[in-house]
């Protein structure tokens, strides 16, 4: 009987969203990582028709009083498929959505959950993020690259509740610790610990076994945030991209040590007035060179850190 109900609910979601959202060909498969906690794992690479925009992870937690979702994937179509998968697992309504940060691959599916009545929470530093010129340019780019999964019906959805910082809540006897860990990867980074499960949803603050994408982030603040996550002592860590980590301390310290190394090397170059290209060529990257994403991310990371170290030197 339970199976029939789950199938019926899945069909209802499909019927409700089928005319609005294009079907996806990629498999959005929930993976259980705790008694109540699940995640879906995106594919590798940048957003493209090949991966249909499925390039990041998202998670959800099933409680006796409702479902809490962490991030909503990179297209409304993917979010609709995620909803179907959730309804195969539970009859509980989806009540709350936590957005880790306002980058396209993590929140473009929010409108789907909002239409189901879920309340959306995010850090207040994300206020206005959906209304910027950069956000409009990104949406236009995604409409070209990810049509029909992102189209004229896709709209960028702000939060219903803007959080000041660390926030704890419970739902159905399950306790959630939301931690503000920005500005790091973004100004509004939020992480979520499911206390009973020991599962930490870290967003893009941690990348399992790979070089992170630093961009123009404040690496000094990022390091402080990593120490904040280490103090939570999670049993399992769900990163924003890639496979789940059952050795969270190792992955947290890898990211921390990498950022420390880049800052130390680029900081020394700035102090010695060594031009960036020369400094980069001199630096021994062998410890990290074999990690995934090194070729794509390391040089931009180093350059942006070089600029940051120049700024920090001037501010002293």
MIKE-384876 format. One record per residue (C-alpha): residue in one letter; x, y, z. Coordinates in nm, 2 decimals, m for minus. Layout:
N
a,X,Y,Z
...
This chain:
316
x,0.00,0.00,0.00
x,0.28,0.24,0.09
x,0.45,0.17,m0.24
x,0.13,0.25,m0.43
x,0.09,0.58,m0.24
x,0.44,0.68,m0.32
x,0.39,0.60,m0.69
x,0.06,0.80,m0.69
x,0.23,1.10,m0.53
x,0.51,1.08,m0.78
x,0.26,1.08,m1.06
x,0.08,1.38,m0.91
x,0.41,1.58,m0.91
x,0.48,1.47,m1.26
x,0.13,1.58,m1.37
x,0.15,1.91,m1.19
x,0.49,2.00,m1.34
x,0.51,1.81,m1.66
x,0.35,2.09,m1.87
x,0.57,2.35,m1.71
x,0.91,2.18,m1.68
x,1.09,1.98,m1.95
x,1.17,1.63,m1.86
x,1.52,1.54,m1.77
x,1.73,1.25,m1.90
x,1.98,1.24,m1.62
x,1.93,1.02,m1.32
x,1.85,1.22,m1.00
x,1.90,0.94,m0.75
x,1.87,0.99,m0.37
x,2.15,0.84,m0.17
x,2.09,0.78,0.20
x,2.37,0.91,0.43
x,2.20,0.91,0.77
x,1.89,0.78,0.94
x,1.70,1.08,0.81
x,1.94,1.24,0.56
x,1.98,1.20,0.18
x,2.16,1.37,m0.10
x,2.16,1.37,m0.48
x,2.50,1.39,m0.66
x,2.55,1.61,m0.96
x,2.77,1.52,m1.26
x,3.11,1.66,m1.33
x,3.18,1.96,m1.56
x,3.04,2.30,m1.63
x,2.67,2.35,m1.71
x,2.60,2.20,m2.06
x,2.34,2.01,m2.26
x,2.54,1.70,m2.18
x,2.47,1.71,m1.81
x,2.15,1.92,m1.84
x,2.27,2.16,m1.57
x,2.30,1.87,m1.32
x,2.64,1.98,m1.19
x,2.59,2.03,m0.82
x,2.46,1.84,m0.52
x,2.15,1.89,m0.31
x,2.01,1.72,0.00
x,1.70,1.66,0.19
x,1.61,1.54,0.54
x,1.29,1.35,0.62
x,1.14,1.42,0.96
x,0.81,1.30,1.11
x,0.68,1.66,1.06
x,0.80,1.74,0.71
x,1.10,1.75,0.48
x,1.38,2.00,0.49
x,1.57,2.05,0.16
x,1.92,2.19,0.12
x,1.98,2.36,m0.21
x,1.75,2.31,m0.52
x,1.98,2.22,m0.81
x,2.06,2.41,m1.13
x,1.72,2.40,m1.32
x,1.35,2.38,m1.24
x,1.34,2.06,m1.43
x,1.60,1.90,m1.21
x,1.41,2.03,m0.90
x,1.08,1.88,m1.02
x,1.26,1.55,m1.07
x,1.40,1.58,m0.72
x,1.06,1.64,m0.58
x,0.94,1.32,m0.75
x,1.22,1.12,m0.59
x,1.15,1.27,m0.24
x,0.78,1.16,m0.27
x,0.89,0.81,m0.35
x,1.05,0.80,m0.01
x,0.81,0.99,0.21
x,0.45,1.12,0.22
x,0.56,1.41,0.44
x,0.52,1.76,0.28
x,0.83,1.96,0.18
x,0.82,2.24,0.44
x,1.15,2.43,0.43
x,1.43,2.50,0.18
x,1.77,2.62,0.29
x,1.98,2.79,0.02
x,2.36,2.75,0.07
x,2.44,3.04,m0.16
x,2.30,3.22,m0.47
x,2.51,3.06,m0.75
x,2.30,2.94,m1.04
x,2.37,2.57,m1.00
x,2.24,2.57,m0.64
x,1.92,2.77,m0.65
x,1.76,2.77,m0.99
x,1.52,2.50,m0.89
x,1.38,2.70,m0.60
x,1.06,2.81,m0.78
x,0.95,2.44,m0.79
x,0.96,2.40,m0.41
x,0.81,2.75,m0.35
x,0.51,2.64,m0.57
x,0.46,2.35,m0.33
x,0.44,2.58,m0.03
x,0.79,2.54,0.11
x,0.94,2.83,0.30
x,1.28,2.94,0.17
x,1.56,3.05,0.40
x,1.90,3.20,0.32
x,2.15,3.43,0.47
x,2.07,3.80,0.45
x,2.39,3.87,0.25
x,2.21,3.70,m0.04
x,1.94,3.98,m0.04
x,1.92,4.13,m0.39
x,2.13,3.86,m0.55
x,1.86,3.76,m0.79
x,1.81,4.12,m0.91
x,2.16,4.21,m1.01
x,2.29,4.26,m1.37
x,2.52,3.96,m1.32
x,2.22,3.74,m1.22
x,2.03,3.85,m1.54
x,2.34,3.78,m1.75
x,2.38,3.44,m1.60
x,2.01,3.35,m1.65
x,2.04,3.46,m2.02
x,2.35,3.24,m2.06
x,2.17,2.94,m1.89
x,1.87,2.99,m2.13
x,2.10,2.95,m2.42
x,2.31,2.66,m2.28
x,2.04,2.47,m2.09
x,1.73,2.51,m2.30
x,1.46,2.36,m2.26
x,1.54,2.29,m1.89
x,1.59,2.67,m1.84
x,1.35,2.88,m2.04
x,1.12,3.18,m2.03
x,0.93,3.02,m1.74
x,1.24,3.01,m1.52
x,1.25,3.29,m1.26
x,1.50,3.36,m0.99
x,1.34,3.31,m0.65
x,1.46,3.51,m0.34
x,1.43,3.37,0.01
x,1.12,3.42,0.22
x,1.32,3.45,0.54
x,1.67,3.62,0.55
x,1.88,3.49,0.84
x,2.12,3.71,1.04
x,2.36,3.43,1.11
x,2.38,3.10,1.30
x,2.03,2.97,1.34
x,1.91,2.65,1.51
x,1.56,2.49,1.46
x,1.39,2.16,1.50
x,1.13,1.98,1.29
x,0.96,1.66,1.41
x,1.22,1.61,1.68
x,1.51,1.64,1.44
x,1.75,1.92,1.53
x,1.92,2.14,1.26
x,2.21,2.37,1.31
x,2.25,2.63,1.04
x,2.59,2.80,1.04
x,2.69,3.11,0.86
x,3.03,3.04,0.71
x,3.07,3.34,0.48
x,3.20,3.54,0.33
x,3.40,3.26,0.17
x,3.30,3.09,m0.15
x,3.02,3.36,m0.15
x,2.91,3.64,0.08
x,2.61,3.44,0.20
x,2.75,3.09,0.26
x,2.54,2.87,0.49
x,2.60,2.51,0.60
x,2.36,2.28,0.78
x,2.43,2.01,1.04
x,2.16,1.74,1.10
x,2.25,1.68,1.46
x,2.09,1.34,1.52
x,2.26,1.20,1.20
x,2.59,1.39,1.23
x,2.55,1.48,0.86
x,2.69,1.82,0.75
x,2.57,1.98,0.42
x,2.86,2.21,0.35
x,2.76,2.38,0.02
x,3.06,2.49,m0.19
x,3.28,2.56,0.11
x,3.44,2.21,0.09
x,3.51,2.00,m0.22
x,3.59,1.64,m0.16
x,3.94,1.54,m0.26
x,3.98,1.81,m0.52
x,4.10,2.17,m0.56
x,3.83,2.41,m0.46
x,3.72,2.70,m0.69
x,3.82,3.01,m0.50
x,3.73,3.28,m0.75
x,3.74,3.62,m0.59
x,3.65,3.48,m0.25
x,3.80,3.61,0.07
x,4.03,3.32,0.15
x,4.12,3.45,0.50
x,3.75,3.44,0.59
x,3.71,3.10,0.42
x,3.98,2.96,0.65
x,3.80,3.09,0.95
x,3.48,2.92,0.83
x,3.65,2.59,0.77
x,3.77,2.59,1.13
x,3.41,2.66,1.23
x,3.30,2.35,1.04
x,3.58,2.14,1.18
x,3.46,2.22,1.53
x,3.12,2.07,1.44
x,3.28,1.72,1.42
x,3.05,1.58,1.15
x,3.03,1.21,1.09
x,2.94,1.26,0.72
x,3.00,1.56,0.50
x,2.80,1.63,0.18
x,2.99,1.88,m0.03
x,2.85,2.11,m0.29
x,3.00,1.90,m0.57
x,3.13,1.54,m0.58
x,3.08,1.24,m0.37
x,2.99,1.23,0.00
x,3.28,1.22,0.25
x,3.29,0.97,0.53
x,3.62,1.12,0.64
x,3.51,1.49,0.69
x,3.81,1.60,0.88
x,4.04,1.49,0.61
x,3.85,1.68,0.34
x,3.81,1.99,0.55
x,4.18,1.99,0.63
x,4.27,1.93,0.27
x,4.08,2.24,0.17
x,4.22,2.44,0.46
x,4.58,2.33,0.39
x,4.55,2.42,0.02
x,4.42,2.77,0.09
x,4.69,2.82,0.35
x,4.95,2.72,0.10
x,4.83,2.94,m0.18
x,4.81,3.24,0.06
x,5.16,3.17,0.19
x,5.32,3.14,m0.15
x,5.13,3.43,m0.31
x,5.18,3.64,0.00
x,5.56,3.59,m0.01
x,5.56,3.69,m0.38
x,5.38,4.01,m0.30
x,5.62,4.09,m0.02
x,5.92,4.03,m0.24
x,5.76,4.22,m0.53
x,5.77,3.92,m0.76
x,5.53,3.95,m1.06
x,5.25,3.69,m1.06
x,5.36,3.49,m1.36
x,5.70,3.45,m1.22
x,5.57,3.36,m0.88
x,5.33,3.10,m1.02
x,5.60,2.94,m1.22
x,5.84,2.92,m0.92
x,5.58,2.77,m0.68
x,5.60,2.40,m0.62
x,5.24,2.28,m0.68
x,5.33,1.90,m0.68
x,5.13,1.83,m0.36
x,4.81,1.93,m0.54
x,4.88,1.89,m0.91
x,4.72,1.54,m0.93
x,4.40,1.64,m0.76
x,4.08,1.68,m0.97
x,4.01,2.03,m1.10
x,4.38,2.14,m1.05
x,4.42,2.23,m1.42
x,4.10,2.43,m1.43
x,4.11,2.60,m1.09
x,4.46,2.64,m0.96
x,4.60,2.92,m1.17
x,4.28,3.14,m1.13
x,4.29,3.06,m0.76
x,4.65,3.17,m0.73
x,4.60,3.49,m0.93
x,4.30,3.60,m0.73
x,4.48,3.52,m0.41
x,4.78,3.72,m0.53
x,4.55,4.02,m0.58
x,4.39,3.96,m0.24
x,4.74,3.95,m0.07
x,4.83,4.28,m0.24
x,4.51,4.43,m0.10
x,4.58,4.29,0.25
x,4.93,4.43,0.23
x,4.80,4.78,0.14
x,4.54,4.76,0.42
x,4.80,4.70,0.69
